[in-house]
Amino acid sequence: MEMISSPTDWHTIHATLQHLKLIGITFSPDFIIRNVSTHALLKTGWTEEELVGQSIFDKLIPKDEEYEIRDMLEEGIQGKRKLEQREIPFLAKKGTLRTLSINSVLMQNEDDEVTCITVVGDDITRRRRMESSIAKSNSQLQDLVDNTSDLIQLVAIDGKFIFVNKAWREILGYGLDEIASMRMEDILHPQHKEEAQAQLRLIEQGFSNPNFEAVFVSKEGKKVFVSGSVNCRFDNGKPTAFRCILNDFTEKIRAEKAQNLYYSIANWTVNTQNLDDFYHTIHQELGKIIDVENFFIALYDPSKSYLYFPYYVDQYFKGNVRFTRRRLGNGVTEYAIASNKPLFLSGEDIEELAKTNSLHLYGITPKLLLCVPLRIGDRVTGIIGVKSYDDPNMFDARDLELLEFISGQIAIAIARKQSEEELSKYVARLNAIFDSSSHLIWSVNKSLQLTSFNKNYADLIQNQVGVRPTLQVSAEKFGWRMVGNNNRRTLESKYRQALRGEPQYFEFRIERKDGGEMWLEFYLNPIHYADGVIEEVSGIARDITRRKEAELSLRHSEELFRGIFENLQDIYCRINRKGEITMISQSVLKRLGYLPDEVIGHQMFEFFKDRKKYILR
């Protein structure tokens, strides 16, 4: 702040302001504007007539800044404050805000009184905007680096870490003090280290890699899958550092594996031979996602009140232990089933549950236990679980979510596999009955093609036709040929009636290949499906040749006897225990004048003269 006392000096200052294109505003101690430089008018858009004679606070100073600027100027006029390198906001005519960096010149009279003040300065609005923009940009950039989910690291060629961002530290779990003594190779997973280092060697030669992939190891020893862009910084033509912007796609890999595992479970029910193979496959594939050194499956049958451990792998037992069924007790497994919800239990939690719920703890208490109920609808069929005896941080909530995600599919698959085994046993029993029966058993579809048959049926067809039957072959190639053309229409009609839901019974005579004859008794019954639709007919037949021969022989004997009986001259009759005549010879007409029908059914003594004598005897 300068002091002048000559008007000549004042005019010189103003002339200089015009020449240097500086802003200059002169006002009295009461802040009335006396003079404004041309450059000031150009920057603010005001005219000289609009400003001269007006208070600087009327049009140039923002209202919210008036008191602060007034105090500053008054203290400057009074000599209490230097008005140098001060920034003052000025209002342009259009209402926009301009920022001025000012110095001041005070003009005094002979009595050393200040008569006017000239503020001289430059419009730094643009510079301030640029500075503000740069500061904001830097702040945003720093905020972006610190808050991005990407892992950003700057690594020296020798592997030392120059910089890592917040996300990097949070995901991998290392602190700044630890990072200072670490190298890149320390965080590379041993199984994938060679591959990652090979990629870095190419990048060091000047080949940037936008698709860099690696597997890091977190402080807790867990795999972290990363991918992203890596290039090399060169100083004076020499490689000095690797710039890495990486994305953590561990969850994506995990989700893909979990999804694949989920869908694979259904396939294993088809591809595995039995439940033991199925359990082993689940254990093996789940181990590709989480640690399953200690893994078990427990099944629960509420109707029989017992637990069964079909698959139990534990580091304190050799191999897979298959426990026999045991009655429901009061252990942690039973508690987990009763809870009917996923459980994440530390060793301390298990000990506390044992105290509060009087649970019995079998064997060594694990430091961490995860178990999830196996449910089909609302019914709990068992649990699946993993344990850690050594590391209390082996699992986290994501691992429990994984088990819960696949548990429903596992429960359904186990139930389906159990049903398959039960069905297999049932079919084996049925086949044993099917093939050991003395009957001929078969079935046909609507096209009258064979859909099943037993050994007796096949043997008969082969003996009669000379060809062994096969499935899905028309019955006319076998059955029709066996019964002959005369019976073909009858047999086909019987099948069609059975397909309409009408059970059929009939007998057929078949000519044997050796020239003899065979009688078969047929039963054709419609097979009703669950929805009532009839798609097949079952057939059962048995050889009744001996019975038929006996019947024919008996009929022949009866006819011979009847012929002899009817030609007798004497009266012959047959009576039952009640004395009723059941049969009488034709001679009754000649001897007594009665027709046989008039006698049959009557008491024999009715035809005696002395009935009382007959009754007494």
Secondary structure in CASP SS format (residue, H / E / C, confidence):
PFRMAT SS
TARGET T0000
AUTHOR 0000-0000-0000
METHOD secondary structure of the structure
MODEL  1
M C 1.00
E E 1.00
M E 1.00
I E 1.00
S C 1.00
S C 1.00
P H 1.00
T H 1.00
D H 1.00
W H 1.00
H H 1.00
T H 1.00
I H 1.00
H H 1.00
A H 1.00
T H 1.00
L H 1.00
Q H 1.00
H H 1.00
L H 1.00
K C 1.00
L C 1.00
I E 1.00
G E 1.00
I E 1.00
T E 1.00
F E 1.00
S C 1.00
P C 1.00
D C 1.00
F C 1.00
I E 1.00
I E 1.00
R E 1.00
N E 1.00
V E 1.00
S C 1.00
T H 1.00
H H 1.00
A H 1.00
L H 1.00
L H 1.00
K H 1.00
T H 1.00
G C 1.00
W C 1.00
T C 1.00
E H 1.00
E H 1.00
E H 1.00
L H 1.00
V C 1.00
G C 1.00
Q C 1.00
S E 1.00
I H 1.00
F H 1.00
D H 1.00
K H 1.00
L C 1.00
I C 1.00
P C 1.00
K H 1.00
D H 1.00
E H 1.00
E H 1.00
Y H 1.00
E H 1.00
I H 1.00
R H 1.00
D H 1.00
M H 1.00
L H 1.00
E H 1.00
E H 1.00
G H 1.00
I H 1.00
Q C 1.00
G C 1.00
K C 1.00
R C 1.00
K C 1.00
L C 1.00
E E 1.00
Q E 1.00
R E 1.00
E E 1.00
I E 1.00
P E 1.00
F E 1.00
L E 1.00
A C 1.00
K C 1.00
K C 1.00
G C 1.00
T C 1.00
L E 1.00
R E 1.00
T E 1.00
L E 1.00
S E 1.00
I E 1.00
N E 1.00
S E 1.00
V E 1.00
L E 1.00
M E 1.00
Q E 1.00
N C 1.00
E C 1.00
D C 1.00
D C 1.00
E C 1.00
V E 1.00
T E 1.00
C E 1.00
I E 1.00
T E 1.00
V E 1.00
V E 1.00
G E 1.00
D E 1.00
D E 1.00
I C 1.00
T H 1.00
R H 1.00
R H 1.00
R H 1.00
R H 1.00
M H 1.00
E H 1.00
S H 1.00
S H 1.00
I H 1.00
A H 1.00
K H 1.00
S H 1.00
N H 1.00
S H 1.00
Q H 1.00
L H 1.00
Q H 1.00
D H 1.00
L H 1.00
V H 1.00
D H 1.00
N H 1.00
T C 1.00
S C 1.00
D C 1.00
L E 1.00
I E 1.00
Q E 1.00
L E 1.00
V E 1.00
A E 1.00
I C 1.00
D C 1.00
G C 1.00
K E 1.00
F E 1.00
I E 1.00
F E 1.00
V E 1.00
N C 1.00
K H 1.00
A H 1.00
W H 1.00
R H 1.00
E H 1.00
I H 1.00
L H 1.00
G C 1.00
Y C 1.00
G C 1.00
L H 1.00
D H 1.00
E H 1.00
I H 1.00
A H 1.00
S C 1.00
M C 1.00
R E 1.00
M H 1.00
E H 1.00
D H 1.00
I H 1.00
L E 1.00
H C 1.00
P C 1.00
Q C 1.00
H C 1.00
K H 1.00
E H 1.00
E H 1.00
A H 1.00
Q H 1.00
A H 1.00
Q H 1.00
L H 1.00
R H 1.00
L H 1.00
I H 1.00
E H 1.00
Q C 1.00
G C 1.00
F C 1.00
S C 1.00
N E 1.00
P E 1.00
N E 1.00
F E 1.00
E E 1.00
A E 1.00
V E 1.00
F E 1.00
V E 1.00
S C 1.00
K C 1.00
E C 1.00
G C 1.00
K C 1.00
K E 1.00
V E 1.00
F E 1.00
V E 1.00
S E 1.00
G E 1.00
S E 1.00
V E 1.00
N E 1.00
C E 1.00
R E 1.00
F E 1.00
D E 1.00
N C 1.00
G C 1.00
K E 1.00
P E 1.00
T E 1.00
A E 1.00
F E 1.00
R E 1.00
C E 1.00
I E 1.00
L E 1.00
N E 1.00
D E 1.00
F C 1.00
T H 1.00
E H 1.00
K H 1.00
I H 1.00
R H 1.00
A H 1.00
E H 1.00
K H 1.00
A H 1.00
Q H 1.00
N H 1.00
L H 1.00
Y H 1.00
Y H 1.00
S H 1.00
I H 1.00
A H 1.00
N H 1.00
W H 1.00
T H 1.00
V H 1.00
N H 1.00
T C 1.00
Q C 1.00
N C 1.00
L H 1.00
D H 1.00
D H 1.00
F H 1.00
Y H 1.00
H H 1.00
T H 1.00
I H 1.00
H H 1.00
Q H 1.00
E H 1.00
L H 1.00
G C 1.00
K C 1.00
I C 1.00
I C 1.00
D C 1.00
V C 1.00
E C 1.00
N E 1.00
F E 1.00
F E 1.00
I E 1.00
A E 1.00
L E 1.00
Y E 1.00
D E 1.00
P C 1.00
S C 1.00
K C 1.00
S C 1.00
Y E 1.00
L E 1.00
Y E 1.00
F E 1.00
P E 1.00
Y E 1.00
Y E 1.00
V E 1.00
D C 1.00
Q C 1.00
Y C 1.00
F C 1.00
K C 1.00
G C 1.00
N E 1.00
V C 1.00
R C 1.00
F C 1.00
T C 1.00
R C 1.00
R E 1.00
R E 1.00
L C 1.00
G C 1.00
N C 1.00
G C 1.00
V H 1.00
T H 1.00
E H 1.00
Y H 1.00
A H 1.00
I H 1.00
A H 1.00
S H 1.00
N C 1.00
K C 1.00
P C 1.00
L E 1.00
F E 1.00
L E 1.00
S E 1.00
G H 1.00
E H 1.00
D H 1.00
I H 1.00
E H 1.00
E H 1.00
L H 1.00
A H 1.00
K H 1.00
T H 1.00
N H 1.00
S C 1.00
L C 1.00
H C 1.00
L C 1.00
Y C 1.00
G C 1.00
I C 1.00
T C 1.00
P C 1.00
K C 1.00
L E 1.00
L E 1.00
L E 1.00
C E 1.00
V E 1.00
P E 1.00
L E 1.00
R E 1.00
I E 1.00
G C 1.00
D C 1.00
R E 1.00
V E 1.00
T E 1.00
G E 1.00
I E 1.00
I E 1.00
G E 1.00
V E 1.00
K E 1.00
S E 1.00
Y C 1.00
D C 1.00
D C 1.00
P C 1.00
N C 1.00
M C 1.00
F C 1.00
D C 1.00
A H 1.00
R H 1.00
D H 1.00
L H 1.00
E H 1.00
L H 1.00
L H 1.00
E H 1.00
F H 1.00
I H 1.00
S H 1.00
G H 1.00
Q H 1.00
I H 1.00
A H 1.00
I H 1.00
A H 1.00
I H 1.00
A H 1.00
R H 1.00
K H 1.00
Q H 1.00
S H 1.00
E H 1.00
E H 1.00
E H 1.00
L H 1.00
S H 1.00
K H 1.00
Y H 1.00
V H 1.00
A H 1.00
R H 1.00
L H 1.00
N H 1.00
A H 1.00
I H 1.00
F H 1.00
D H 1.00
S H 1.00
S C 1.00
S C 1.00
H C 1.00
L E 1.00
I E 1.00
W E 1.00
S E 1.00
V E 1.00
N E 1.00
K C 1.00
S C 1.00
L C 1.00
Q E 1.00
L E 1.00
T E 1.00
S E 1.00
F E 1.00
N C 1.00
K H 1.00
N H 1.00
Y H 1.00
A H 1.00
D H 1.00
L H 1.00
I H 1.00
Q H 1.00
N H 1.00
Q H 1.00
V H 1.00
G C 1.00
V C 1.00
R C 1.00
P C 1.00
T C 1.00
L C 1.00
Q C 1.00
V C 1.00
S E 1.00
A H 1.00
E H 1.00
K H 1.00
F C 1.00
G H 1.00
W H 1.00
R H 1.00
M H 1.00
V H 1.00
G C 1.00
N H 1.00
N H 1.00
N H 1.00
R H 1.00
R H 1.00
T H 1.00
L H 1.00
E H 1.00
S H 1.00
K H 1.00
Y H 1.00
R H 1.00
Q H 1.00
A H 1.00
L H 1.00
R C 1.00
G C 1.00
E C 1.00
P C 1.00
Q E 1.00
Y E 1.00
F E 1.00
E E 1.00
F E 1.00
R E 1.00
I E 1.00
E E 1.00
R C 1.00
K C 1.00
D C 1.00
G C 1.00
G C 1.00
E E 1.00
M E 1.00
W E 1.00
L E 1.00
E E 1.00
F E 1.00
Y E 1.00
L E 1.00
N E 1.00
P E 1.00
I E 1.00
H E 1.00
Y C 1.00
A C 1.00
D C 1.00
G C 1.00
V C 1.00
I E 1.00
E E 1.00
E E 1.00
V E 1.00
S E 1.00
G E 1.00
I E 1.00
A E 1.00
R E 1.00
D E 1.00
I C 1.00
T H 1.00
R H 1.00
R H 1.00
K H 1.00
E H 1.00
A H 1.00
E H 1.00
L H 1.00
S H 1.00
L H 1.00
R H 1.00
H H 1.00
S H 1.00
E H 1.00
E H 1.00
L H 1.00
F H 1.00
R H 1.00
G H 1.00
I H 1.00
F H 1.00
E H 1.00
N C 1.00
L C 1.00
Q C 1.00
D C 1.00
I C 1.00
Y C 1.00
C E 1.00
R E 1.00
I E 1.00
N C 1.00
R C 1.00
K C 1.00
G C 1.00
E E 1.00
I E 1.00
T E 1.00
M E 1.00
I E 1.00
S C 1.00
Q C 1.00
S H 1.00
V H 1.00
L H 1.00
K H 1.00
R H 1.00
L H 1.00
G C 1.00
Y C 1.00
L C 1.00
P H 1.00
D H 1.00
E H 1.00
V H 1.00
I C 1.00
G C 1.00
H C 1.00
Q E 1.00
M H 1.00
F H 1.00
E H 1.00
F H 1.00
F C 1.00
K C 1.00
D C 1.00
R H 1.00
K H 1.00
K H 1.00
Y H 1.00
I H 1.00
L H 1.00
R C 1.00
END
